[in-house]
Amino acid sequence: MPPLQAEPTPNPNSLKFTTDAAPFLDGGVAAYTSAEEAEEDPLARALFAISGVEDVFVTPQFVTVSKAPDTDWAAVKPAVEALLSDHLEGR
């Protein structure tokens, strides 16, 4: 499993996930505020399938995931980390 680091952001409802293993995206950036917007992006679509995820921002270097304010990170973070690791292993 590729090593991931979860870093806090100024927004307590967002975490920034980084890795040195591989790029999350080949180029550019992708920002989504709903599963409908992310329909054509398999990684973002899968992140939105995690209960509580409200916003996804993907760059080659990092992924920032924002959760609903009433959702605990303990319920979201392990699923996000597992999904991102699977994504990186498949690249």
C-alpha positions as CSV (number, residue, x, y, z in Angstrom):
1,M,0.0,0.0,0.0
2,P,1.6,3.3,-1.0
3,P,2.3,5.6,2.0
4,L,-0.2,8.4,2.3
5,Q,0.1,11.5,4.6
6,A,-3.0,13.3,5.8
7,E,-2.4,16.9,6.5
8,P,-4.8,19.4,8.2
9,T,-5.9,22.4,6.3
10,P,-7.1,25.8,7.6
11,N,-10.6,24.3,7.1
12,P,-11.3,21.7,9.9
13,N,-13.7,19.9,7.5
14,S,-10.9,19.3,4.9
15,L,-7.8,17.1,4.8
16,K,-5.1,17.1,2.3
17,F,-3.7,13.7,1.3
18,T,-0.2,13.5,-0.2
19,T,2.1,10.8,-1.4
20,D,5.4,10.3,-3.1
21,A,4.3,7.1,-4.7
22,A,2.7,8.3,-7.9
23,P,0.6,11.2,-9.2
24,F,-3.1,11.2,-8.4
25,L,-3.7,12.9,-11.7
26,D,-1.6,13.1,-14.9
27,G,-2.0,16.8,-15.2
28,G,-4.1,19.8,-14.4
29,V,-6.6,20.0,-11.5
30,A,-10.1,18.7,-11.0
31,A,-12.5,20.2,-8.5
32,Y,-16.0,18.8,-7.7
33,T,-18.7,19.8,-5.3
34,S,-21.1,16.9,-6.1
35,A,-21.1,13.3,-7.3
36,E,-22.9,14.5,-10.4
37,E,-20.1,16.8,-11.3
38,A,-17.6,13.9,-10.8
39,E,-19.5,11.5,-13.0
40,E,-16.7,11.3,-15.6
41,D,-13.9,11.0,-13.0
42,P,-13.7,7.5,-11.5
43,L,-11.5,8.6,-8.5
44,A,-13.7,11.5,-7.5
45,R,-16.9,9.5,-8.1
46,A,-15.6,6.8,-5.7
47,L,-14.7,9.4,-3.1
48,F,-18.2,10.9,-3.2
49,A,-19.5,7.4,-2.6
50,I,-18.0,7.6,0.9
51,S,-20.7,8.8,3.3
52,G,-20.0,12.4,4.4
53,V,-17.7,13.5,1.5
54,E,-18.9,16.9,0.2
55,D,-16.1,18.2,-1.9
56,V,-13.1,16.8,-3.8
57,F,-10.1,18.6,-5.2
58,V,-7.5,16.5,-7.1
59,T,-4.1,17.6,-8.4
60,P,-1.1,15.5,-9.4
61,Q,0.5,16.1,-6.0
62,F,-2.4,15.9,-3.6
63,V,-6.1,15.3,-3.1
64,T,-8.1,17.4,-0.7
65,V,-11.3,15.9,0.6
66,S,-13.9,18.0,2.5
67,K,-16.5,16.3,4.7
68,A,-19.9,17.4,6.0
69,P,-19.5,19.4,9.2
70,D,-21.6,16.9,11.2
71,T,-19.5,13.9,10.0
72,D,-16.6,12.7,12.1
73,W,-13.2,12.3,10.4
74,A,-12.9,8.9,12.1
75,A,-15.8,7.7,9.9
76,V,-14.3,9.2,6.7
77,K,-10.5,9.2,6.8
78,P,-9.9,5.4,6.8
79,A,-12.1,4.9,3.7
80,V,-10.5,7.8,1.9
81,E,-7.0,6.5,2.6
82,A,-7.9,3.0,1.4
83,L,-9.5,4.3,-1.7
84,L,-6.6,6.6,-2.6
85,S,-4.1,3.8,-1.9
86,D,-6.0,1.5,-4.3
87,H,-6.1,4.2,-6.9
88,L,-2.3,4.7,-6.6
89,E,-1.6,1.0,-6.8
90,G,-3.5,0.8,-10.1
91,R,-1.5,3.6,-11.7
